Amino acid sequence: MPEVNYSNEILTTLQYKFNLNENQLKNYLQQIINDLNKPFIPISIFSHKLTPLESIVKYLKEEQNLTFHEISKLLKRNEKNLWHTYYNAKKKNPSKFKVYNTDLQISLDIFSNKIPPMKTIVKYLREQKSLSYHDIGLLLKKNERTIWTSYNRK
């Protein structure tokens, strides 16, 4: 029985389905691979005790074993400020996060702007995931009025 080359068959199918030339297909696949390699954070890390930035920094430091320098590059924030944020987070919540495999994941690259993290998260969940203020509040363990205010604040 002849061996079937499934990868060529898949590439041809994708090229036909999306009406792409070979270069466009390569770029499309490279973008998918890049997206898969982006760091994500689980929604369950957010708590009543910590601010969103404290939760993110604590998660990246403790669960992903990143240095403050690496975190500062990812978040485009000052390394010393992130160290201080982590120090405060450890004082407020010394225990490790409970992360679940079924968690909604948020791409870390949405935080590399000057918009406050809470507003960034709410905007992402509202506009990209079409969640209600109530559902976002449940996920972030915050009052839905706080979520509404974060989203609508200029």
VOMIMI-580480 format. One line per 5 residues: number of its first residue (from 1); their letters; for each residue x, z, y of N, C-alpha, C. Coordinates in pm, whole numbers, plus 50000, padded with zeros to 5 digits. Example, Ala and Ser with C-alpha at 12.3 -4.5 7.8 and 13.67 -1.06 7.14 Angstrom:
2
1> AS> 51319:50780:49431:51230:50780:49550:51320:50780:49670; 51285:50708:49775:51367:50714:49894:51290:50787:50003 $
//
This chain:
154
1> MPEVN> 50085:50000:49882:50000:50000:50000:50090:50000:50125; 50067:49909:50221:50151:49903:50340:50126:50023:50431; 50235:50064:50497:50226:50178:50589:50162:50132:50721; 50067:50211:50770:49997:50176:50893:50064:50251:51008; 50090:50179:51117:50151:50241:51235:50037:50282:51329 $
6> YSNEI> 49995:50408:51316:49883:50458:51395:49914:50469:51544; 50038:50495:51577:50072:50511:51719:50050:50380:51795; 50089:50267:51735:50065:50138:51801:49917:50108:51811; 49844:50144:51708:49700:50123:51707:49632:50206:51817; 49676:50330:51832:49620:50419:51935:49654:50365:52074 $
11> LTTLQ> 49778:50323:52094:49819:50270:52223:49741:50144:52259; 49723:50057:52163:49646:49935:52186:49501:49967:52221; 49443:50063:52151:49305:50104:52178:49292:50162:52319; 49386:50249:52357:49383:50307:52492:49399:50199:52598; 49492:50109:52574:49518:50002:52669:49392:49917:52688 $
16> YKFNL> 49323:49886:52580:49201:49806:52587:49088:49884:52651; 49069:50009:52609:48957:50090:52658:48965:50114:52808; 49085:50143:52858:49102:50174:53001:49147:50053:53082; 49156:49938:53017:49195:49815:53084:49326:49833:53162; 49429:49874:53089:49559:49902:53150:49665:49807:53096 $
21> NENQL> 49759:49771:53184:49874:49696:53132:49972:49797:53072; 50079:49749:53014:50172:49837:52942:50234:49942:53034; 50272:49902:53154:50330:49997:53250:50230:50104:53292; 50108:50063:53321:50004:50157:53360:49976:50257:53247; 49975:50207:53124:49953:50295:53010:50065:50397:52996 $
26> KNYLQ> 50188:50355:53013:50302:50447:53007:50290:50555:53115; 50254:50515:53236:50238:50611:53346:50125:50708:53318; 50016:50657:53263:49899:50739:53229:49937:50844:53124; 50006:50800:53019:50048:50892:52914:50150:50994:52965; 50239:50951:53053:50337:51044:53110:50268:51150:53195 $
31> QIIND> 50165:51112:53268:50088:51207:53348:50020:51310:53257; 49966:51266:53145:49903:51357:53050:50006:51455:52995; 50123:51405:52959:50229:51492:52907:50273:51591:53012; 50287:51548:53136:50325:51638:53245:50220:51747:53265; 50092:51708:53258:49985:51806:53274:49987:51910:53162 $
36> LNKPF> 50019:51866:53040:50026:51959:52928:50141:52058:52941; 50246:52018:53012:50362:52105:53029:50352:52198:53149; 50247:52183:53227:50228:52271:53343:50192:52411:53296; 50243:52511:53368:50206:52648:53329:50062:52680:53370; 49995:52752:53284:49858:52795:53307:49850:52946:53300 $
41> IPISI> 49749:53001:53365:49725:53145:53355:49583:53167:53305; 49566:53266:53219:49432:53294:53167:49349:53373:53268; 49221:53347:53272:49132:53411:53368:49119:53562:53342; 49143:53605:53220:49123:53747:53186:49227:53840:53248; 49331:53786:53311:49432:53874:53372:49382:53939:53501 $
46> FSHKL> 49276:53886:53557:49227:53940:53683:49147:54066:53657; 49173:54168:53739:49108:54298:53715:49058:54358:53845; 48986:54471:53831:48936:54543:53948:49052:54602:54028; 49155:54644:53960:49263:54720:54023:49360:54634:54104; 49388:54514:54056:49493:54432:54116:49435:54318:54200 $
51> TPLES> 49511:54280:54302:49475:54160:54378:49506:54039:54289; 49450:53924:54320:49482:53806:54239:49632:53776:54236; 49700:53788:54350:49844:53761:54352:49920:53861:54265; 49882:53988:54271:49947:54088:54187:49927:54056:54040; 49807:54015:54004:49778:53979:53865:49863:53861:53819 $
56> IVKYL> 49872:53760:53902:49947:53639:53868:50096:53672:53850; 50152:53744:53946:50295:53778:53940:50324:53867:53819; 50240:53966:53795:50259:54056:53681:50251:53977:53549; 50156:53888:53539:50142:53806:53418:50266:53719:53397; 50309:53650:53501:50424:53561:53488:50552:53637:53454 $
61> KEEQN> 50566:53755:53511:50685:53837:53486:50683:53897:53345; 50573:53957:53307:50567:54031:53182:50531:53946:53060; 50439:53855:53076:50392:53778:52961:50471:53648:52942; 50511:53587:53053:50585:53462:53045:50736:53481:53059; 50777:53604:53088:50919:53640:53102:50994:53554:53204 $
66> LTFHE> 50928:53524:53314:50991:53447:53420:51065:53541:53515; 51169:53490:53578:51240:53567:53680:51163:53555:53811; 51196:53642:53906:51130:53634:54037:51167:53503:54106; 51286:53455:54081:51327:53327:54138:51239:53213:54084; 51215:53213:53954:51130:53110:53893:50986:53121:53943 $
71> ISKLL> 50937:53243:53954:50801:53264:54005:50790:53216:54149; 50891:53247:54229:50887:53206:54370:50887:53053:54383; 50957:52984:54295:50956:52838:54298:50819:52783:54257; 50759:52844:54156:50627:52799:54111:50519:52821:54216; 50523:52937:54279:50418:52973:54375:50453:52936:54519 $
76> KRNEK> 50576:52890:54538:50626:52856:54672:50608:52975:54768; 50657:53090:54722:50649:53213:54800:50784:53282:54799; 50802:53372:54895:50928:53444:54910:50955:53534:54790; 51076:53524:54736:51114:53600:54617:51106:53752:54640; 51150:53798:54755:51145:53943:54784:51001:53993:54795 $
81> NLWHT> 50916:53915:54855:50774:53953:54863:50711:53961:54724; 50751:53869:54636:50698:53870:54500:50747:53992:54423; 50873:54031:54446:50924:54153:54382:50840:54272:54426; 50811:54280:54555:50730:54391:54609:50587:54386:54551; 50533:54267:54541:50399:54250:54483:50397:54299:54338 $
86> YYNAK> 50501:54265:54263:50511:54309:54123:50524:54461:54115; 50605:54518:54201:50625:54664:54205:50491:54735:54228; 50413:54686:54324:50281:54743:54352:50187:54727:54232; 50191:54612:54169:50104:54586:54053:50138:54680:53938; 50267:54704:53916:50309:54794:53808:50263:54937:53835 $
91> KKNPS> 50265:54978:53960:50218:55113:53995:50067:55125:53971; 49992:55024:54010:49846:55027:53995:49802:55012:53850; 49873:54927:53776:49834:54896:53639:49959:54880:53552; 50011:54990:53497:50135:54982:53419:50119:54917:53281; 49998:54909:53230:49979:54854:53095:49982:54702:53096 $
96> KFKVY> 50005:54645:52977:50008:54499:52962:49866:54442:52968; 49857:54316:53002:49728:54247:53004:49680:54219:52862; 49550:54217:52847:49489:54172:52721:49445:54028:52744; 49514:53937:52679:49486:53795:52696:49419:53744:52569; 49310:53669:52587:49234:53616:52474:49255:53466:52462 $
101> NTDLQ> 49259:53417:52342:49280:53273:52318:49166:53188:52371; 49048:53247:52383:48932:53171:52428:48919:53169:52581; 49016:53224:52648:49012:53232:52795:49008:53096:52862; 48939:53092:52974:48948:52979:53064:49088:52985:53126; 49154:52873:53134:49290:52867:53186:49289:52800:53324 $
106> ISLDI> 49372:52852:53413:49384:52795:53547:49527:52745:53564; 49541:52621:53608:49673:52564:53629:49742:52637:53744; 49866:52670:53724:49941:52746:53824:49971:52663:53949; 49972:52532:53937:50006:52450:54053:49903:52455:54165; 49784:52509:54139:49684:52519:54248:49722:52629:54347 $
111> FSNKI> 49818:52714:54312:49857:52825:54399:49975:52792:54489; 50027:52672:54481:50146:52639:54560:50107:52587:54699; 50018:52659:54763:49977:52626:54899:49968:52756:54979; 49933:52747:55102:49927:52867:55187:49789:52932:55188; 49699:52882:55108:49564:52940:55100:49572:53068:55017 $
116> PPMKT> 49503:53174:55059:49506:53299:54981:49464:53276:54836; 49530:53344:54741:49503:53322:54599:49356:53338:54560; 49287:53438:54616:49146:53459:54580:49063:53336:54617; 49082:53286:54737:49009:53168:54782:49043:53047:54694; 49170:53034:54658:49215:52922:54574:49146:52925:54438 $
121> IVKYL> 49142:53044:54377:49079:53059:54245:48930:53028:54254; 48864:53088:54353:48719:53068:54368:48688:52922:54394; 48764:52859:54481:48742:52718:54512:48760:52632:54387; 48864:52660:54309:48888:52586:54186:48771:52604:54087; 48731:52729:54065:48624:52755:53969:48490:52698:54016 $
126> REQKS> 48468:52700:54146:48342:52651:54202:48338:52498:54199; 48447:52434:54245:48445:52289:54262:48490:52212:54137; 48585:52264:54063:48635:52192:53945:48558:52228:53817; 48514:52354:53807:48444:52399:53686:48295:52418:53708; 48247:52395:53832:48104:52402:53867:48040:52535:53829 $
131> LSYHD> 48111:52644:53850:48057:52776:53819:47984:52835:53940; 47885:52917:53913:47811:52984:54020:47893:53101:54073; 47857:53152:54190:47925:53269:54246:47912:53388:54150; 47796:53399:54089:47772:53508:53994:47868:53499:53875; 47879:53379:53816:47967:53360:53700:48114:53381:53737 $
136> IGLLL> 48152:53335:53855:48291:53356:53900:48316:53506:53919; 48219:53576:53976:48231:53720:53993:48251:53792:53861; 48176:53751:53759:48191:53811:53626:48331:53784:53569; 48377:53662:53582:48509:53626:53530:48622:53702:53600; 48610:53716:53731:48716:53779:53810:48696:53930:53827 $
141> KKNER> 48585:53979:53772:48551:54121:53782:48541:54165:53929; 48473:54082:54006:48450:54107:54149:48302:54088:54178; 48256:54149:54285:48118:54134:54328:48095:53990:54372; 47979:53934:54337:47954:53794:54373:47948:53771:54524; 47916:53875:54602:47920:53861:54749:48064:53846:54797 $
146> TIWTS> 48157:53914:54730:48300:53898:54761:48344:53756:54730; 48295:53703:54620:48328:53566:54580:48272:53467:54683; 48147:53487:54724:48086:53399:54824:48166:53403:54954; 48202:53524:54997:48281:53540:55121:48416:53469:55110; 48484:53486:54996:48614:53419:54977:48601:53268:54986 $
151> YNRK> 48497:53215:54926:48477:53070:54925:48442:53017:55063; 48361:53090:55139:48311:53039:55266:48395:53077:55387; 48492:53164:55370:48580:53204:55481:48669:53086:55520; 48685:53070:55651:48770:52959:55701:48913:52997:55707 $
//
